[in-house]
Amino acid sequence: MYEKYERLLEQTGETTYQVCKATDIPESTISMWKDRCVKQGKDAKLSIDNLAKLAKHFNVPLEFFTEN
């Protein structure tokens, strides 16, 4: 799931800081998500509320994050 987020960042040229400011998701939440997914290799998920905020921000359906 985090990899999809990273792809969207690349496509839009945004930083996590910019996305967090626009969505009101704390940077610490994204950092913990990244840490669990990338460094610990776990299938960590964000809350559905935060995923909905990201989906809205990037103008993608919520299913973009939830489907394989």
C-alpha positions in Angstrom: 0.0 0.0 0.0 2.8 2.4 0.8 4.4 1.8 -2.6 1.2 3.1 -4.2 1.5 6.3 -2.2 5.1 6.7 -3.2 4.2 6.3 -6.9 1.6 9.1 -6.5 4.2 11.3 -4.9 6.5 10.7 -7.9 3.7 11.4 -10.4 2.6 14.6 -8.8 6.1 15.8 -7.7 4.8 16.4 -4.2 6.5 15.8 -0.9 5.0 14.0 2.1 5.2 17.4 3.9 3.0 19.0 1.2 0.5 16.1 1.3 0.3 16.2 5.1 -0.4 19.9 5.1 -3.1 19.6 2.5 -4.8 16.6 4.1 -4.3 17.3 7.8 -2.7 13.9 8.2 0.2 14.2 10.7 3.6 13.6 9.2 4.3 11.2 12.1 1.4 9.0 10.8 3.0 8.7 7.4 6.4 8.2 8.9 5.2 5.3 11.0 3.4 3.8 8.0 6.6 4.0 5.9 8.6 2.5 8.7 6.3 -0.4 9.2 6.0 -1.1 5.5 9.5 -0.4 4.2 11.9 -1.0 7.1 10.0 -3.7 9.0 8.5 -5.4 5.9 5.0 -5.5 7.4 1.7 -5.0 5.6 0.8 -1.9 7.6 -2.3 0.0 6.8 -3.5 3.5 7.5 -7.0 4.1 8.9 -9.8 4.2 6.4 -10.2 7.9 7.2 -6.6 8.7 6.3 -6.8 6.6 3.2 -9.9 8.4 2.1 -8.1 11.8 2.6 -5.2 10.6 0.5 -7.5 9.2 -2.2 -9.4 12.5 -2.3 -6.1 14.5 -2.4 -4.7 12.5 -5.3 -8.0 12.2 -7.0 -8.0 8.4 -7.1 -10.7 6.0 -5.9 -10.3 4.6 -2.4 -10.0 1.2 -3.9 -6.7 2.3 -5.4 -5.1 1.9 -2.0 -7.2 -1.1 -0.8 -7.0 -3.4 -3.8 -3.9 -5.4 -4.8 
